[in-house]
Amino acid sequence: MATEIYRDAWGIPHLRAGSAAELAHAQGLVTARDRAWQLEIERHRAQGTSASFLGETALAWDRFARRARLDDTARRCFADLERRDPETARWVRAYVDGVNEGLADGTAPEFARTGLTPGRWEPWTPLGVWLATHILFAGFPAKLWREQVAAHLGADAVDLFATDGPGTSGSNGWLVSGERTATGRAIIAGDPHRWIEDPGVYQQIHLSCPEFDVVGLAVPGIPGIAHFGHTGAVAWAITNAMADYQDLYRERLRRTGAGVEALGPDGVWHRAARHTEIVEVSGEEPVEVEVIETDRGPVVIGGPEGLDGDPADISGVPVAISLRYPPRVTGDLGFGALLPLLRARRVADVDRAFDRWAEPVNVVQAADTEGAVLHRVAGRVPLRAEAARLRLVPAWEPGHEWHGWHEMPRAGLTDGVAVMANQRGPAEPLGVEFAPPHRADRIAALLAGQERWSAADMPAIHTDTHLASASPLLDHLRALDALTPEAAALRDRLLAWNRRMDADSADAALYSAVRGAVVRQLAAHPAFAALATPPAYPEVFQPWLALLPRVGFALEHLLRAEELYGIDRPSAVRAAVEEVAARPPAGVWGDTHRLAPWRALEPVTPYDEPGLSGDHDCVLCTSGVPGLTDRAARGPAARYVWDLARREDSRWVVPLGASGVPGSPHHRDQLPRWLAGDLVPVVTDWTLLKKETDV
């Protein structure tokens, strides 16, 4: 049969072909036509070549991508895939062929603005895109932060700042079994929290061939549907498990006439791989990058001479830090799970598919039409000493090697429900820091409040704005006395507040203003002065090392700690309340809490930034940075409801639209629905679709 491309009313592609390979080709083709600029951005980021057309602002990432060996790792993983799983390798090649065919017609306006000509995707490019998307996902730079905190405040201080902090990504997800639904069949719902990007990080798509028929949220540049899918008979979804599976090693390096050597745990100097690469920078001179790899992994910070301007760490050893991450060690990115997921008919099939999952480590939920359910962790986490999980470890000392892999934990349901929101749960043995429990607890409480649920009920949970994490600050406010009349009125108003971060709430705006002022008061205290200036590590790691965001996201811990390094917290809260009372925000929460999507290139005609409800610890997780900005660059990158009774009763939405082309009618047409908490129908009836073309 010919491969057919259809669209629904929202421009979402529905593809029908005679085989899985033909369908992969069509998926690549349509993705390239809809999102040519986005695909090329991702390819260049994976290769470390984005500065060649984006300029100096992209150089820091390109340096990291080169030093971390992302493209080389993708090549290795694809070569291994060809050996172990030639069918999947051919399927990936078919997708790439479709991308290249679609890019040949690429007319995205950004190409003309930057002078960029679409390039050629290689068979391993999707693996590189996947790796570049997730290499910082597990937050290994948090170990750099812990190292700084322990060095300047002591090891006991590390837990004070332990929370779902800058740079991490989470999600909400919940599974309601048939015993708790109106239809007697399960419902899976949730929303992945990522950086909100334009175009979006998730692509709504429908893939159909004689082997399978799946709707779901694909990652542009990756064949199939990895994270969120519904085959009609079984559905699955994931959240970030918050596992720790990447290690940082302090290296002792020395130059020799033949290159670079690294001191190993056996006390012997071993030859390290070394070469140089040239990074082209638009409008600037090319930059040379030295790439070094020891037996532990690529050196991503420093080198034999240390860092520019800060050659040695506090021990006097020149700074050189290597990164060890599973795909670099194993040559496996887990792509062998993708085809089995599409072919799944039952929960057992999904379970077996996720046995092959590698990167990133996720909590998985699944349910099928026969009543089976699944709640497990999937991925690859190394077995090693506890010290390596927490902080940097010395490469020259024995005892920090990897020796096998953790068995992935499993969990059940409680009262017919399972909730996953990056909290301590089944993945607890695999991680160090987890999200606060507020989102998970709130979802569980909402689900407990109703005996039977339907798919139509779920948006009320998606959009809940209750902020449980406000309690510690409000407790401090309650204890204040002898305030000015204006500050006393502000205190009383906040104590009567319903703790909902609604966009139209003036009280939410006042709370945020006081919270931000408290964060700035604490961050400016001399007790934290040593943390105010981070080490001269590469720019890509700085979000994890900035003091103000760390204080903002850990505010609960800092306010509740028995003692905080002599800081007079009541005085800090008092000063913050008086400050805001003297200059209160004029409007409502949505006036400053606005959507600020990340774009590689700013639009010619700027878009309005709509006001948002929600906050970092709300179920409606729209994250600014307390004390720094209310603008939200992170939030629900999609919402979904998978109904196992009738797939056509499922719903979904993305922040912007199905098309990545500015000016397209489907570039931002879902934004009003996303803002309102509404969802659009999942269409599976081909007679309701409009045929676009045959390919």
Secondary structure, 3 states (H helix, E strand, C coil): CCCEEEECCCCCEEEECCCHHHHHHHHHHHHHHHHHHHHHHHHHHHHCCCHHHHCHHHHHHHHHHHHCCHHHHHHHHHHHHHHHCHHHHHHHHHHHHHHHHHHCCCCCHHHHHHCCCCCCCCCCHHHHHHHHHHCCCCCCCHHHHHHHHHHHHCHHHHHHHCCCCCCCCEEEEEEECHHHECCCCCEEEEEEEEECECCCCCEEEEEEECCEEEEEEECCCCCCCCCEEECCCEEEEEEECCECCCEEEECCEEEECCEEEEECCCCCEEEEEEEEEEECCCCCCCEEEEEEECCCCEEEEECCCCECCECECCCCCECEEEEECHHHHHCCCCHHHHHHHHHCCCHHHHHHHHCCCCCCCEEEEEEECCCCEEEEEECCCECCCHHHHHCCEECCCCCCCCCCECCCCECCCECCEEEECCCCCCCHHHECCCCCCHHHHHHHHHHHCCCCECHHHCHHHHCCCECHHHHHHHHHHHCCCCCCHHHHHHHHHHHCCCCECCCCCHHHHHHHHHHHHHHHHHHCCHHHHHHHCCCCCCHHHHHHHCHHHHHHHCHHHHHHCCCCCCCCHHHHHHHHHHHHHHCCCCCCHHHHCEECCECCCCCCCCCCCCECCCCCCCCCCCEEECCCEEEEEEEECCEEEEECCCHHHCEEECCCCCCCCCCCCCCCCCHHHHHHCCCEECCCCHHHCEEEEEC
